[in-house]
Each structure stands twice: as structure tokens, then as C-alpha cells.
Amino acid sequence: MMSVWSQRPQFLHLGLFFAAYVLGCGFAQALAIVPGITVSIWPPGGVFIATLILTSPYSWPWWILAGCLAEMFAQLVWFHSPLPAGFLIYVGNALGAAVGATLVNRTCGRPVRLEALQEVLAFVVLGAGVAPLVSATVGSATLAWFGIASQTFTAVWPLFWIGDATGILLVAPPALVVIQYWRSKTQLSSAQRVEAGVLGLIFLGVAALSLSDVYLPTPYIIMPPLLWAAARFEFRGAAVALTLLALITMALTLSGDSQFIGDPESQRERQVMLQLFLAISAFSALIVAAISRQRQLALVTSRDREWELSQLVDMVPSHVWRLAPDGEPIFFNKRMVDFLGLNVADTDKLGMSRLTAMIDAGVHPDDAVAFGDTLRRCLATGEVFAMRYRLRRFDGIYRWMSSRAEPLRDEDGRIVQWYGLCHDIDDQMHAEEALRRSERQLQEMIDAVPVRIWSAKPTGGPVYFNKRYQDHFRSVIKNFEALEEPRIDGLLQELVHPQDAPEVQLTLSRCFETGGESAMRFRWREKDGVYRWAECRVEPRRDENGEIAEWYGVSLDIDDEVRAQQALRERERELSQLVDMVPVQIRRLTPQGEPIFFNKRLLDFFGLNDLAQLDRPDTSRLAAAIRTLVHPEDSARLLDTVRQSLATGEPYSMKYRMRRADGVYRWVDGRGEPVRDQSGAIVQWYAISIDIDGEVRAQEELRLAQESLARASQSASLAELSASIAHEVNQPLAAVVANSHACQRWLTADPPNLERAQKTVERITRDANAAADVVRRIRGLFKRAVEPRDSSELFSIVLKARNLMAEEAARRRVRMDIDVESGLPLVALDRVHIQQVLVNLIRNGMDAMDSLEGDRVLGVRVRRVGDVIQTEISDRGAGIEFPDKIFEPFFTTKGNGMGMGLAICRSIVESHGGRLWAETNEPQGATLVFTLPIEVKAVP
């Protein structure tokens, strides 16, 4: 399927095929003059078989599909037969065309050009003789089966067969000629054009007279001018003549003036005569054209000579090819065919010349345009063609070829053919390219290396300077290009610093005399007049006899290196001063721990002049230094620490006391780290001591201050506990006082209301117990005691808090809206603490609305949000000015408040694993929100 899809024809070609098929059907309908007989000459068969001969078998399904559509269209327009009958007739036509094209292609080879008599005979016998047997059989059977016009198989089959054969002979050869030969750029000469015009007039006149039923007795009088056209102009002349003959025959038949029109009794015989006349005319013209073509080919060379030359050309170890005067390839020798994997005939492609197809198929895409332009220019001018290009081998590999072609001219100087020769130079091209690439890389490397390279003859004369050297000369020496042969001594005088030039000259002269190597440093003048340090090395190259063949030298710019060395020395001096001046005591030790360097600050600290003062007999310098300079209480520990680090290679750090020169001990922070080489071995140790005596004393003072602060914090915590208890107890006590007054009123009433007084006493008892419970639990809260918690419904606690605050809410004209979501899960909590939080938040909301003139509504909303129960207490007051500070202890916005209520509420909520925060309402008021987790672990 992939091959069929990739070989699909262009839609333009399919459209032309469709149109030709339909017009051929119209032609056949016009010549169907036998009464009751629907078959006649069938030109679509010629169009069909010519198309299949010229195209690839992979594209045949596309042409068969287009032909089917054309047949169905023609059935509707011309024949008006039942569609099933028309489809079966088309199946026979398609089978006949496929069989004929296959037989002709296999017999003649692709492509079929009808250049030889053998090809013409094969086409006539197989394409026009055998192929119609299939289409006639299927078509006659279809007509008889469907009973179209009462036709029988035996009566229709001969007319069907001869009609198909005549159509193929009449249409297929002109179609093949038009498609294959009409692309040729060969032009007729003036004499040939005159002859063609005269012949055309004669042919039209004779055809009009011979085919009519008035003037001449037989139509075959047209044969002489028909054969004249075939003999003189070969297949193109035969194609034009047959086309005109068919058109004239159709015109006279339609007008009723043809010799092939008679009475109904003789019309069948006349139909056969018409078919035979056109078939014999087409066959005769094709035979004469083939003979004429063979004669023309025979005039160029004989068959035996051609075979010998072909053998010779095939044996030549090069590719030999021949082109027509218009550039169309007509011959490839065997070596070229084997190389390309295709012959000349394989370059035939529909809609493309052989030359263009060969270039597309064989020449490298990068060379194709230049190859085509050069070859076409030579074809137009007659110049010799010569070019190097890459040609594709049969395996897809491109190889370089050197090609040359010259024209062969006749006696009149006209180009008859082009002969070309090309031989494989791929190895040579690659070798040359490798050599050029190597030379280019070497030159680029020599020019790109950041050194100046020169070579000189054994006598000292210059031979070569690389690009970097030449650029330098041009930038420094005026008119350097004018120097024909610059000498080394002259260049030295121009470029080397005057103070260094004599020594450089002497060194070079001694080198050239002795034949030894040399190296020197000198200052070299740059283009800006500044001198830079350079190092020059000179060595001789000797031949096989040991004689000096050439001198080579390189000059390297080492100015940065020289300056870096100078800077390094200066840096070392500065670093030494820095080490001595830095406010740190620095020392360096050997891998074994022996001190080898003390900076000046450390020597001054100890009051030493040098390290030799620490040397003691029978003991190491390290042990002697520690025992002498470190506090006796720290020396043993420090010595053990240092020795352990020396043994393990690990850094050490320790605080200890060192004795100053005046005998005073000061605390220091000592640290030591090893320096390792690339192999990991310790090269030396570096250690520092930082005086931290002031820091140690400050830390001691800080410790004493922290102890005082801790005692003050304990006092503050006690005050906070007292304020907390006072704040929380104030609420139940206030309730006790209020209920006591109420009880007094009920008892002093006349008569006393003992029932109400009894209820009030019960409330007094309840509130007193609540005050005691608050005190106990507040104390437990601040002592971080864990109170037992029960799984309770938050709804009941909200209702109890509302009941507690109901009388105060009525007194303050506050309406409480309670909204508790149904189905809330149980929560593990301390009922007294959570109730205290609700009461406190509700009272704060009422306090916020004391100055409100309108409706005073306090909302309490309880709902589940994820894994927590969220409670919201909202008011319509003035809002919260400092939402971030209201939860801090002792911060209050009330005139008589203590600032502990919200702090205690937050502590209670957080002890339950929840969170408490404030939000601002729009357009006024505030909302206090706290959450309690559904499953909570008590926070201690």
C-alpha cells in the first residue's frame, strides 16, 4: 500500500486521462452507425493501454479508478446503458488494457518507444490483437446478458473485437509518440516545414475526396500521403496523419457523406469496412514509420560495428555516455550502468526529460544545479563540457567524478551527438581534501598558537614568519611590506629593547656558530611603543647527514609571567607584613608538630625574640612551648589534644590560658588545621590563637545577669497568675452579687416571693461553685496540669453559656442569635474552660455594642470545617483597632479592663489543640473565631 500511495499520479494527469477517456467514448458513440449495434471503434481502449504502458504498475490502481469514473460518466452522457452493464463492460476494458500493457512491456522492455519494427509488430499483435480478445469477450457477454438492443454474443463479438483493436491501433501509437517524443527540442528545418505543409494540404484534400461517397471509389487512395508522412516524419508524422484521418472520418460519418454510410441492410458490412480501413491505415503507417526509423538508425552505424564498439566501450575503465543533440541521454556503457544501477530507459519519467531525471537521480544535490547549468550552456554553445561533481552509486554513496564531453558534428558542422567520459576520482579528491585539510589545519594551528614562530636558513637568513609574527611586524615596523628580505639582525635592532639587543645578538650569533640550542629573555617592543618581556628559544633541524637544514625559533610573550613574578614577590612581602600585623597569633608546625614559625604578634605576646629560646634538652619544642607558655591547669589537656590531632590528622579547637610577657594569663581560643598535598599527606600544620579574655569575662557577667532575670521572671509569672485568677473569678463573683441582690428583693417583697428567692439562692450556690472551679482550673492551667477532658457536644456548652449571659443580654438590650450546625461530632474538651471562653467572648461582644444605638445583635455560629469545629462570635460594634495585640497579656482597649481575658482564652483554646483569632466585619463590627479539633491530644 505504501508503494501504491507513493506512486500516485498528479491530479492534472488524472484529469487529462479522464477527459481523453470521455472524449474517446463520444467518438465511439458518433461512429456507432449500425442500427441496433452499440459498439464501434473504441478509442478509450487506446488511451487506456497507452497510459498503462507508460506508467509504473504501482500507479495502475489510480488509472483504473479514474477510468472507471470516466466510464460511468460516459454511460450517463453517451450510451444510457444500465450502470451494472456499463461497469461490467469497463471491467472488460480494464482487464484488456492491463493484459495488453503487461504483454507489450514484457516483450519490448520498458519503456516502449516504438522505435523498431519488432516493437511495432509486438504492439500490433499483443496490444491490438490479443488484448481486445479479453475486452470483446466480457463486453459481448455483458450486452447479451442484459439484452441491450436485442444483441447476441456471436453477432456482437466480431464487431466488438475489431472495434477495440481499431481503437488501440488508432489512438495508442499517437498517444505514445506525443507523450514520449513531443518533449524533444529537435526543430524541423525550413525545407522540412515546407514539405510538412504541402503534405498536410495533400493529405486533407485526398482524405476529403476519398472518404466521401461522391468523388473517388475507394477510401484507400489516402494511403500514399499517409505512408509519405510516416516515411518522412516517422512516428510523429504517422501520429499526426492518423489523428487527422480519424477526425475526417468522424466528421464525414456524422454528416452522412462518408462512403461508410449506406442503407440499413448493408450498414453492418460498411461498419466492418470502416473499422478495417482505419485499422489497416494505422497498421501500415506504424510499419512504415518503424522501417523509416530503423533506416535512420542504420545510417548512423551498422549493427556489427555497434556491437564491437559497445564491447569496447563497456570494457573501458571509465564511464562512457552519449547524448542526443538536445542533451537527452541515449547511451550508458555497462560500467556506468553498473555504477548507477539504472540504464537510460530507467530515466524515463512522466512529465520530465531524461536529462533532468538523470540529474535528479544521480548527481549530488549540491552539484546538480551547477552540473545542469554547465551542461545546458555547452549544449547551446557547442563548447566542450568539463566538470568535477559527485555521482550517486547504486548503493546510495556519492563518489567524485571528473567528466568531459565533446560534440560530434556532421559535414555541415551541425552537432549529431555528444560523447562523454567520466572517471572515478573519489580517492584522489579525498586525498587532496585530506592534504588540503591537513595543510590548512597545520597553517591554522601555526597561526593560531599564542606564540610567534619563525624559521631561518642555516646562514641566518629569514625563511618564514607565522601570521602572529607578521601582524606584529606590520603594527610596529613602518613599511614592513616593502622589505623584500628582512634580516634577523635588522629586526632585532628594530624591535628589541636597546639595553637587551646586544646580548640577544651575541647569543644568536653564538648559537648559529656552534649549532647548539639557546634560550634568552628580553624586552620586545609592541605597536603602542610599550616594551613587553618575551622569551625566545632556538633549535636547529638536522638532515639525515647531521647537517643543519633549518633553524626554528619560537618567541613567547612572558610579560604577564614576569610581572606576575614581580607581583608575587611583592605580594609575599605584603603577606608577610599582613601576617605580622593581623590581630591574631599565628604559628606554623611541621607534620610532627614542631613549631617552625611564630608571627611577630605571637612573639611579642610571649616576649620572645625567636623560636630558639623555646628549645630544651631532652624534650620537643612543642612540649617545651606548651609547658612554658600555657597555664599549668590547661597545659596537660592542650598537649594531649594537639598530640591526638597530630596522630589522627583531625583539626583541633580548644580554649585555654596563655601567659603574656608580663606574667598575666589571658584566655585564648586556639585552633589548628593541617595542610595536605595532592596525595592527601600532611605537609604542615597551621594554628591560630585568638584573644578571647574579654569575651570570657563578658560571658560570666552575662550568666550572672541571666540568673537575676530568671528570678525577676518568676515574680512576673506570679503577678500574671494573680491577675489571671482575679479576672476569671470576677465574672462568677459578679453573678453571685447580682443574684444576692435579686434574692434580697424577693425576700423583702410584700408578700415575700420565696419560690423566686429559692431559685436565686440556687444560682448563688452555682456561681460560687463556678468561681471555685475557675480558680482551681486557672491554677492548673498556669501550672501546666492536665485536667480530665470528656467527649462532649459543643451545642450544650453553647446553650449553657447563653443561659448564663441571658439576663445580662436582656439588661443591655442585646439579642443573641445562636446557629449551631446539626450532627456535629463529639469533642474532647474541658467543659468549664470552653464555657469560660464562650462567656468571655460573648461579654466582650456586648461591651463592644454598648454605644450602639440601633439593633444590638450578637451572633454565635458553630459549624464543622474540615477536621475542626469552628465557633464564631460576631458583634456590630466599632471593630478592633489592634487585632494583632488584643491577645497579649495586660493589653486592653477598655477603660477598666485588665487585659487578661483574651490572653487566657487563647491559652485555653491552644491547650485544647485549637486556634483563636480576630476578624473584622463589613461594614462594622468584629468576629472572634476559635477552633477545636475533633480528635485532639491534650497539649501539656
BELKACOR-V545165 format. One record per residue. RES is the residue in one small letter. PSI is psi in whole degrees, -180 to 180 (none if undefined). OMEGA is omega in radians with two decimals (999 if undefined). Layout:
res: <RES/RES>
psi: <PSI/PSI>
omega: <OMEGA/OMEGA>
//
This chain:
res: <m/m/s/v/w/s/q/r/p/q/f/l/h/l/g/l/f/f/a/a/y/v/l/g/c/g/f/a/q/a/l/a/i/v/p/g/i/t/v/s/i/w/p/p/g/g/v/f/i/a/t/l/i/l/t/s/p/y/s/w/p/w/w/i/l/a/g/c/l/a/e/m/f/a/q/l/v/w/f/h/s/p/l/p/a/g/f/l/i/y/v/g/n/a/l/g/a/a/v/g/a/t/l/v/n/r/t/c/g/r/p/v/r/l/e/a/l/q/e/v/l/a/f/v/v/l/g/a/g/v/a/p/l/v/s/a/t/v/g/s/a/t/l/a/w/f/g/i/a/s/q/t/f/t/a/v/w/p/l/f/w/i/g/d/a/t/g/i/l/l/v/a/p/p/a/l/v/v/i/q/y/w/r/s/k/t/q/l/s/s/a/q/r/v/e/a/g/v/l/g/l/i/f/l/g/v/a/a/l/s/l/s/d/v/y/l/p/t/p/y/i/i/m/p/p/l/l/w/a/a/a/r/f/e/f/r/g/a/a/v/a/l/t/l/l/a/l/i/t/m/a/l/t/l/s/g/d/s/q/f/i/g/d/p/e/s/q/r/e/r/q/v/m/l/q/l/f/l/a/i/s/a/f/s/a/l/i/v/a/a/i/s/r/q/r/q/l/a/l/v/t/s/r/d/r/e/w/e/l/s/q/l/v/d/m/v/p/s/h/v/w/r/l/a/p/d/g/e/p/i/f/f/n/k/r/m/v/d/f/l/g/l/n/v/a/d/t/d/k/l/g/m/s/r/l/t/a/m/i/d/a/g/v/h/p/d/d/a/v/a/f/g/d/t/l/r/r/c/l/a/t/g/e/v/f/a/m/r/y/r/l/r/r/f/d/g/i/y/r/w/m/s/s/r/a/e/p/l/r/d/e/d/g/r/i/v/q/w/y/g/l/c/h/d/i/d/d/q/m/h/a/e/e/a/l/r/r/s/e/r/q/l/q/e/m/i/d/a/v/p/v/r/i/w/s/a/k/p/t/g/g/p/v/y/f/n/k/r/y/q/d/h/f/r/s/v/i/k/n/f/e/a/l/e/e/p/r/i/d/g/l/l/q/e/l/v/h/p/q/d/a/p/e/v/q/l/t/l/s/r/c/f/e/t/g/g/e/s/a/m/r/f/r/w/r/e/k/d/g/v/y/r/w/a/e/c/r/v/e/p/r/r/d/e/n/g/e/i/a/e/w/y/g/v/s/l/d/i/d/d/e/v/r/a/q/q/a/l/r/e/r/e/r/e/l/s/q/l/v/d/m/v/p/v/q/i/r/r/l/t/p/q/g/e/p/i/f/f/n/k/r/l/l/d/f/f/g/l/n/d/l/a/q/l/d/r/p/d/t/s/r/l/a/a/a/i/r/t/l/v/h/p/e/d/s/a/r/l/l/d/t/v/r/q/s/l/a/t/g/e/p/y/s/m/k/y/r/m/r/r/a/d/g/v/y/r/w/v/d/g/r/g/e/p/v/r/d/q/s/g/a/i/v/q/w/y/a/i/s/i/d/i/d/g/e/v/r/a/q/e/e/l/r/l/a/q/e/s/l/a/r/a/s/q/s/a/s/l/a/e/l/s/a/s/i/a/h/e/v/n/q/p/l/a/a/v/v/a/n/s/h/a/c/q/r/w/l/t/a/d/p/p/n/l/e/r/a/q/k/t/v/e/r/i/t/r/d/a/n/a/a/a/d/v/v/r/r/i/r/g/l/f/k/r/a/v/e/p/r/d/s/s/e/l/f/s/i/v/l/k/a/r/n/l/m/a/e/e/a/a/r/r/r/v/r/m/d/i/d/v/e/s/g/l/p/l/v/a/l/d/r/v/h/i/q/q/v/l/v/n/l/i/r/n/g/m/d/a/m/d/s/l/e/g/d/r/v/l/g/v/r/v/r/r/v/g/d/v/i/q/t/e/i/s/d/r/g/a/g/i/e/f/p/d/k/i/f/e/p/f/f/t/t/k/g/n/g/m/g/m/g/l/a/i/c/r/s/i/v/e/s/h/g/g/r/l/w/a/e/t/n/e/p/q/g/a/t/l/v/f/t/l/p/i/e/v/k/a/v/p>
psi: <-34/-39/-42/-42/-40/-22/19/136/166/148/-30/-44/-40/-38/-42/-40/-44/-46/-43/-39/-45/-43/-37/-38/-40/-39/-45/-40/-37/-33/4/80/-6/125/131/1/124/2/150/-148/135/81/-32/-30/-39/-42/-43/-50/-34/-42/-44/-32/-38/-17/165/143/-25/-23/-3/-39/-35/-44/-38/-40/-45/-40/-37/-45/-41/-41/-45/-39/-43/-35/-39/-35/-46/-49/-29/35/163/140/-42/-41/-43/-39/-42/-39/-40/-36/-42/-42/-43/-42/-43/-44/-42/-43/-46/-45/-41/-47/-43/-44/-42/-31/-45/-20/155/139/161/111/-7/42/-18/158/-36/-42/-40/-46/-42/-41/-42/-45/-49/-46/-42/-11/-52/-46/-43/-18/-39/-51/-37/-40/-49/-43/-43/-42/-38/-46/-41/-38/-45/-8/37/122/28/39/140/160/-46/-29/-31/-32/-47/-44/-39/-45/-49/-31/-43/-42/-43/-44/-41/-46/-34/-32/-42/-49/-47/-37/-45/-41/-45/-45/-39/-33/-24/-13/-13/140/4/127/146/144/172/-42/-40/-36/-41/-45/-42/-40/-46/-45/-39/-43/-44/-43/-42/-40/-48/-40/-42/-37/-42/-30/-17/166/25/-45/-53/149/-24/144/-15/-2/-19/-11/-42/-54/-30/-46/-32/-46/-40/-38/-40/-37/12/-138/-33/-40/-41/-40/-45/-44/-44/-37/-46/-41/-43/-42/-42/-42/-43/-41/-45/-35/-43/-33/-13/9/9/153/-14/15/127/-163/163/-31/-35/3/-33/-43/-41/-33/-44/-40/-40/-45/-43/-39/-49/-37/-44/-39/-46/-44/-45/-45/-42/-41/-47/-41/-40/-43/-43/-40/-42/-37/-40/-40/-34/-27/-27/-46/156/162/-42/-42/-38/-39/-45/-46/-37/-43/-43/-45/-36/-26/-14/131/46/170/122/135/158/139/151/166/-31/4/-1/127/134/-6/135/135/169/-39/-38/-38/-44/-36/-47/-28/17/155/179/-42/-26/-9/-3/119/142/129/14/137/160/-40/-47/-41/-40/-42/-44/-37/-30/-37/141/139/-32/-20/-9/-44/-47/-40/-49/-44/-44/-45/-42/-34/-40/-39/-36/-37/-18/9/159/136/129/130/152/133/170/131/137/128/167/-25/9/-2/134/134/146/137/146/116/146/138/141/150/149/125/153/-170/-27/3/5/142/124/-47/168/135/131/154/134/139/154/120/24/-46/-42/-43/-43/-38/-45/-42/-40/-40/-45/-42/-41/-45/-41/-43/-41/-44/-44/-38/-44/-39/-25/-23/141/45/161/122/139/159/151/155/164/-26/-9/-4/149/143/-47/141/133/173/-40/-38/-46/-41/-38/-44/-44/-34/-19/-43/124/143/38/-34/-26/-15/114/-43/81/136/151/-42/-36/-39/-36/-40/-33/-34/-34/144/137/-32/-24/-17/-47/-43/-40/-45/-44/-42/-43/-42/-43/-37/-46/-32/-43/-20/16/177/162/155/136/155/138/171/136/132/132/178/-26/8/-3/140/136/146/138/155/127/133/134/132/148/152/126/149/-173/-20/2/2/147/118/-35/153/138/140/149/142/124/137/114/20/-43/-38/-45/-46/-35/-40/-43/-44/-34/-43/-43/-38/-39/-41/-45/-39/-39/-43/-40/-43/-36/-29/-18/139/48/144/114/140/155/139/155/168/-24/-5/6/127/131/-6/132/133/168/-38/-39/-41/-43/-37/-43/-12/32/153/-38/174/-16/-22/-17/-8/133/143/143/23/153/157/-34/-50/-39/-41/-43/-44/-28/-39/-11/150/139/-32/-19/-15/-46/-45/-41/-42/-42/-41/-45/-43/-36/-41/-39/-36/-37/-20/8/146/158/156/134/145/130/173/134/147/124/170/-29/6/-4/136/136/143/136/156/107/135/143/139/146/155/126/154/-171/-28/-5/-2/143/125/-45/172/141/135/149/156/124/128/114/23/-44/-38/-41/-44/-38/-38/-37/-43/-39/-39/-42/-40/-38/-36/-41/-40/-37/-42/-39/-36/-38/-39/-42/-39/-38/-41/-40/-39/-41/-45/-38/-46/-41/-41/-45/-34/-22/-35/-54/-32/-40/-37/-37/-44/-46/-43/-32/-44/-41/-41/-40/-40/-42/-34/-32/-2/158/106/162/140/85/-33/-48/-36/-40/-43/-37/-38/-39/-39/-37/-43/-43/-45/-34/-43/-37/-39/-43/-41/-38/-45/-45/-44/-33/-41/-41/-34/-47/-24/1/33/147/111/149/139/139/153/112/160/129/-24/-43/-36/-39/-43/-38/-40/-38/-42/-39/-36/6/-48/-41/-37/-41/-40/-36/6/43/130/126/124/117/125/101/125/139/154/25/142/166/151/136/114/167/110/-40/-46/-48/-38/-40/-39/-47/-46/-44/-46/-37/-43/-40/-40/-40/-42/-36/-21/14/-36/6/131/-34/-153/132/101/126/119/135/116/129/127/164/133/100/-122/16/159/121/129/130/128/112/148/178/32/-158/-6/-177/123/-34/79/-22/-17/-14/-18/1/144/140/11/124/150/4/151/-35/21/159/-16/23/-17/-56/-33/-42/-39/-45/-40/-41/-47/-44/-31/-22/4/14/-163/144/131/171/145/151/134/156/129/-9/166/179/161/127/125/134/150/150/127/148/-43/116/142/127/134/122/none>
omega: <3.14/3.14/3.13/-3.12/-3.12/-3.13/-3.13/3.14/3.04/-3.13/3.10/3.14/3.09/3.12/3.10/3.11/3.11/-3.12/3.14/-3.13/-3.12/3.11/3.08/3.08/3.10/3.09/-3.14/3.13/-3.13/-3.10/3.12/-3.00/-3.13/-3.13/3.10/-3.14/-3.06/-3.10/3.10/3.04/-3.01/3.13/3.11/3.10/3.09/3.09/-3.07/-3.06/3.09/3.14/-3.13/3.10/-3.03/-3.02/3.14/3.11/3.12/3.14/-3.10/3.12/3.13/-3.14/3.13/3.10/3.12/3.11/3.12/3.11/3.12/3.14/3.13/3.10/-3.14/3.10/3.14/-3.03/-2.98/-2.87/3.13/3.10/3.04/-3.09/3.08/3.12/3.11/-3.14/3.12/3.08/3.13/3.09/3.09/3.12/-3.13/3.11/3.12/3.14/-3.14/3.13/-3.13/-3.14/3.14/-3.13/-3.12/-3.13/-3.13/-3.13/-3.05/-3.04/-3.13/-0.08/3.10/-3.07/-3.13/3.13/-3.09/3.13/-3.14/3.13/-3.14/-3.12/3.11/3.13/-3.11/-3.06/-3.03/-3.07/-3.09/-3.13/-3.05/-3.07/3.13/3.09/-3.13/-3.08/3.14/-3.12/-3.12/-3.11/3.14/3.12/-3.14/3.13/-3.14/-3.10/-3.13/3.10/-3.12/3.13/3.09/-3.10/3.10/-3.08/-3.07/-3.13/-3.03/-2.98/-3.12/3.13/-3.14/-3.10/-3.10/3.08/3.11/3.14/3.14/3.13/3.13/3.14/-3.05/-2.99/-3.03/3.14/3.08/3.13/3.11/-3.13/-3.11/-3.07/-3.02/-3.02/-3.03/3.06/-3.11/-3.13/-3.14/-3.11/3.07/3.06/-3.13/3.14/3.14/3.11/3.11/-3.14/3.13/3.12/3.12/-3.14/3.13/3.12/3.14/-3.10/-3.14/-3.13/-3.13/-3.14/-3.14/-3.12/-3.03/-3.08/3.10/-3.10/-3.03/-2.87/-3.01/-3.02/-3.04/3.12/-3.05/3.04/3.12/-3.04/-3.13/3.12/3.10/3.13/3.06/3.13/-3.13/-3.10/-3.05/-3.04/3.04/-2.97/3.10/3.08/3.12/-3.13/-3.14/-3.10/-3.13/3.11/3.11/-3.13/3.14/-3.13/3.13/-3.14/3.14/-3.10/-3.12/3.13/-3.14/-3.12/-3.14/-3.12/-3.07/3.05/-3.09/3.08/3.13/-3.14/-3.07/-3.10/-3.09/-3.02/3.13/3.11/3.13/3.09/3.11/3.12/3.11/-3.14/3.12/3.14/-3.13/3.13/3.14/3.12/-3.14/-3.14/-3.12/-3.13/3.14/3.13/-3.13/3.13/3.12/3.12/3.12/3.13/3.13/3.13/3.12/3.11/-3.14/3.11/-3.12/-3.12/3.10/-3.08/-3.13/3.14/3.12/3.14/3.12/3.13/3.13/3.09/3.14/-3.13/3.13/-3.12/3.13/-3.11/3.09/3.11/-3.13/3.13/-3.11/-3.14/2.98/3.13/3.13/3.06/-3.14/3.11/3.12/3.14/2.93/3.07/-3.03/-3.13/3.14/3.10/3.12/-3.13/-3.09/-3.05/3.11/3.10/-3.14/-3.09/-3.13/3.11/3.12/3.08/-3.10/3.11/-3.08/3.11/3.13/-3.12/3.13/3.12/3.13/3.13/-3.14/-3.04/-2.98/-3.01/3.14/-3.11/3.14/-3.11/-2.98/-3.09/-3.14/3.12/-3.12/-3.13/-3.12/-3.12/-3.13/3.08/3.10/3.09/-3.12/-3.05/-3.08/3.13/3.09/3.13/3.09/-3.07/2.99/-3.12/3.13/-3.09/-3.09/3.06/-3.08/3.14/3.08/3.14/3.11/3.11/-3.12/3.11/2.98/-2.99/3.09/-3.12/3.11/-3.11/3.00/-3.05/3.08/-3.08/-3.13/3.14/3.12/-3.12/3.11/3.13/3.03/3.08/-3.09/3.13/3.04/3.14/-3.04/3.09/-3.06/3.13/3.12/3.14/3.13/3.10/3.11/3.13/3.11/3.11/3.11/3.14/3.12/3.11/-3.13/3.12/3.12/3.14/3.12/3.13/-3.14/-3.13/-3.04/-3.12/-3.07/3.06/3.09/-3.03/3.08/3.04/-3.08/3.08/3.13/3.12/3.14/3.13/-3.11/3.09/-3.00/2.97/3.12/-3.01/-3.13/3.09/-3.10/3.09/3.12/3.12/-3.10/-3.10/-3.05/-3.04/3.10/3.11/3.13/-3.13/-3.12/3.14/-3.10/-3.10/-3.11/-3.14/-3.13/-3.12/3.10/3.12/3.11/3.12/-3.10/-2.90/-3.03/3.12/-3.10/-3.12/-3.10/-3.02/-3.12/-3.13/3.12/3.14/-3.14/-3.13/3.13/3.14/3.12/3.13/-3.14/-3.11/-3.05/-3.09/3.13/3.12/3.12/3.06/-3.07/3.07/-3.13/3.11/-2.95/-3.08/3.10/-3.03/-3.14/3.13/-3.14/3.11/3.09/-3.13/3.10/3.08/-3.10/3.08/-3.07/3.08/3.11/2.96/-3.05/3.09/-3.08/3.12/-3.13/3.12/3.11/3.12/-3.09/3.07/3.09/3.13/3.06/3.09/-3.12/3.06/-3.13/-3.11/3.13/3.13/3.14/3.13/3.10/3.10/3.09/3.12/3.12/3.10/3.10/3.13/3.10/3.11/3.13/-3.13/3.10/3.08/3.13/-3.13/3.14/-3.05/-3.10/-3.08/3.11/3.12/-3.00/3.08/3.14/-3.08/3.05/3.08/3.11/3.07/-3.14/3.12/3.10/3.12/2.94/3.06/-3.01/-3.11/3.13/3.10/3.12/-3.13/-3.12/-3.09/-3.12/3.04/3.08/-3.08/-3.11/3.14/-3.13/-3.10/3.11/3.10/3.07/3.07/-3.14/3.13/3.14/-3.12/3.13/-3.13/-3.10/-3.10/-3.10/-2.94/-3.07/-3.14/-3.11/-3.13/-3.09/-2.97/-3.11/3.14/3.13/-3.13/3.10/-3.14/-3.11/-3.14/3.09/3.11/3.09/-3.12/-3.06/-3.08/-3.14/3.08/3.10/3.10/-3.07/3.04/-3.10/-3.12/3.10/-3.11/3.09/-3.11/-3.13/3.10/-3.13/3.08/3.12/3.13/3.09/3.04/-3.09/-3.14/3.12/3.12/3.14/3.00/-3.06/3.04/-3.08/-3.14/3.13/3.14/-3.13/3.13/3.10/3.12/3.02/-3.14/3.10/3.04/-3.14/3.14/-3.13/-3.09/3.12/3.13/3.14/3.14/3.11/3.10/3.12/3.09/3.11/3.14/3.12/3.13/-3.14/3.10/3.10/3.14/3.13/3.12/3.10/3.14/3.12/3.10/3.13/-3.14/3.10/3.11/3.12/3.12/3.14/3.13/-3.13/-3.12/-3.14/-3.11/-3.06/-3.14/-3.09/-3.10/3.13/3.12/3.09/3.11/3.10/-3.14/-3.12/-3.13/3.09/3.08/3.13/3.14/3.11/-3.14/-3.14/-3.10/-3.12/3.13/-3.11/-0.06/3.13/3.12/-3.04/-3.13/3.12/3.13/3.12/3.12/-3.13/3.10/3.11/3.11/3.13/3.13/-3.14/-3.09/3.11/3.08/3.12/3.13/3.12/3.14/3.12/-3.13/-3.12/-3.08/3.07/3.10/3.09/3.14/-3.12/3.08/-3.13/3.11/-3.12/3.12/3.09/-3.12/-3.14/3.02/-3.01/3.02/-3.12/-3.11/-3.11/3.14/3.11/3.14/-3.14/3.10/3.10/-3.13/3.12/-3.06/-3.04/-3.10/3.13/3.11/3.12/3.14/-3.11/-3.14/3.13/3.08/-3.13/3.06/-3.11/3.13/-3.12/-3.14/-3.11/3.05/-3.14/3.13/3.10/-3.13/3.09/-3.05/3.00/-2.99/-3.09/-3.13/-3.11/3.08/3.12/3.10/-3.13/-3.13/-3.11/-3.11/3.12/-3.14/3.10/3.11/3.09/3.12/-3.11/-3.09/-3.13/-3.10/-3.10/-3.12/-3.06/-3.12/3.08/-3.06/3.08/-3.09/3.05/-3.08/-3.14/-3.12/3.12/3.09/-3.13/-3.10/-3.13/2.98/-3.06/3.14/-3.10/3.06/-3.04/3.10/3.14/-3.10/-3.07/3.14/-3.09/-3.10/-3.11/-3.07/-3.10/-3.05/-3.00/-3.13/3.10/3.11/3.08/3.02/-3.10/3.06/-3.14/-3.13/-3.09/-3.11/3.12/3.14/-3.11/-3.03/-3.09/3.09/3.11/3.10/3.14/3.12/-3.14/-3.10/-3.12/3.08/3.06/-3.12/-3.13/-3.08/-3.13/3.11/-3.10/3.08/3.13/3.12/3.03/0.10/-3.12/3.11/-3.13/3.12/3.02/-3.04/2.99/-3.10/3.05/-3.14/-3.14/3.05/-2.98/2.97/-3.06/3.09/-3.06/999>
//
